[in-house]
Amino acid sequence: MRLRRKPEAKQKLMEHPLVFTPTEDNKGQMQGQWRSVFPHETHPLHVELGTGKGQFLAKASTLRPDINWIGVERIEEPLLQAVRKGEATENTNLRYVWADVENLTDIFATGEIDRIYLHFSDPWPKKRHAKRRLTYRRFLNLYEQVLAPAGDLILKTDSVSLFDFSLEEFQERGWEVIEISRDLHHSPYAAINITTEYEDKFSSRGMPIHYVRVTPPKERAVADEN
Ligand SMILES: C[S@@+](CC[C@H](N)C(=O)[O-])C[C@H]1O[C@@H](n2cnc3c(N)ncnc32)[C@H](O)[C@@H]1O
């Protein structure tokens, strides 16, 4: 994702009411508190990791007002664009976190999230970078901690290699595949699908979208240093 660096983006994000920016001092302050920032505290909490420019969240928060939505993004320029899109919707069920997924367990409490979305995560095709993929087992360990017992995770990608790698990692850690398609847009799951920026780009080139919904193992994970 190439974007011109805007030095003011950082300041705007730090001051924005829809954005939480964890620092060394405040990083744990939202753990277990997320529901209380939304008007409807009982609604499920869905979190998109690697939100990018935020098309999915702006659409999803409009189409599904019965869900509280949070986007996590580590790069300030796309995040600022996402926040602007979200702001324009005037939806009250939408927030953003400026952070690296690495720090997920500082930001969310055990079992706080009902669904995680990984949309077109960077595929890191080189084998030596496998540990950076957001479905590498160390990340799955983090998701196991923050997902609710009945929670799940949805992965969409154009990358066959990331998809195959992810299925292996899910299996290795005892995650269960509930729904799967190697051509989402021509599958029964297409009817309720909300597209992302990258998804529109790849599918307009005729590339099939790979989709899987998985649930974590019943036994809750403990922090894993690997
Ligand atoms: C290829 S883009 C996809 C954006 C969007 N999800 C979509 O489908 O259009 C991947 C995004 O994930 C973000 N990202 C990658 N690794 C991340 C991490 N460890 N923590 C937070 N964001 C991350 C990148 O900065 C980038 O904006």
The ligand as an SDF file (V2000), in Angstrom:
LIG
                    3D

 27 29  0  0  0  0  0  0  0  0999 V2000
   -2.9710   -5.4410    2.0310 C   0  0  0  0  0  0  0  0  0  0  0  0
   -3.6750   -4.3380    3.1400 S   0  0  0  0  0  0  0  0  0  0  0  0
   -5.4010   -4.8120    3.1870 C   0  0  0  0  0  0  0  0  0  0  0  0
   -6.2880   -3.7110    3.6780 C   0  0  0  0  0  0  0  0  0  0  0  0
   -7.7720   -4.0560    3.8530 C   0  0  0  0  0  0  0  0  0  0  0  0
   -7.9340   -5.0510    4.9120 N   0  0  0  0  0  0  0  0  0  0  0  0
   -8.4010   -4.5360    2.5890 C   0  0  0  0  0  0  0  0  0  0  0  0
   -8.7370   -5.7200    2.5060 O   0  0  0  0  0  0  0  0  0  0  0  0
   -8.5970   -3.7120    1.6780 O   0  0  0  0  0  0  0  0  0  0  0  0
   -3.0870   -4.9540    4.6940 C   0  0  0  0  0  0  0  0  0  0  0  0
   -3.1660   -3.9310    5.8080 C   0  0  0  0  0  0  0  0  0  0  0  0
   -2.8260   -4.5760    7.0190 O   0  0  0  0  0  0  0  0  0  0  0  0
   -1.9940   -3.7160    7.7780 C   0  0  0  0  0  0  0  0  0  0  0  0
   -1.1620   -4.5470    8.6610 N   0  0  0  0  0  0  0  0  0  0  0  0
   -0.2900   -5.4860    8.2980 C   0  0  0  0  0  0  0  0  0  0  0  0
    0.3130   -6.0420    9.3680 N   0  0  0  0  0  0  0  0  0  0  0  0
   -0.2310   -5.4280   10.4520 C   0  0  0  0  0  0  0  0  0  0  0  0
   -0.0270   -5.5480   11.8400 C   0  0  0  0  0  0  0  0  0  0  0  0
    0.8810   -6.4230   12.3290 N   0  0  0  0  0  0  0  0  0  0  0  0
   -0.7300   -4.7620   12.6770 N   0  0  0  0  0  0  0  0  0  0  0  0
   -1.6330   -3.8730   12.1780 C   0  0  0  0  0  0  0  0  0  0  0  0
   -1.8670   -3.6990   10.8590 N   0  0  0  0  0  0  0  0  0  0  0  0
   -1.1850   -4.4660   10.0060 C   0  0  0  0  0  0  0  0  0  0  0  0
   -1.1730   -3.0030    6.7250 C   0  0  0  0  0  0  0  0  0  0  0  0
   -0.6140   -1.7890    7.2340 O   0  0  0  0  0  0  0  0  0  0  0  0
   -2.2080   -2.7740    5.6420 C   0  0  0  0  0  0  0  0  0  0  0  0
   -2.8960   -1.5490    5.8180 O   0  0  0  0  0  0  0  0  0  0  0  0
  1  2  1  0
  2  3  1  0
  2 10  1  0
  3  4  1  0
  4  5  1  0
  5  6  1  0
  5  7  1  0
  7  8  2  0
  7  9  1  0
 10 11  1  0
 11 12  1  0
 11 26  1  0
 12 13  1  0
 13 14  1  0
 13 24  1  0
 14 15  1  0
 14 23  1  0
 15 16  2  0
 16 17  1  0
 17 18  1  0
 17 23  2  0
 18 19  1  0
 18 20  2  0
 20 21  1  0
 21 22  2  0
 22 23  1  0
 24 25  1  0
 24 26  1  0
 26 27  1  0
M  CHG  2   2   1   9  -1
M  END
$$$$
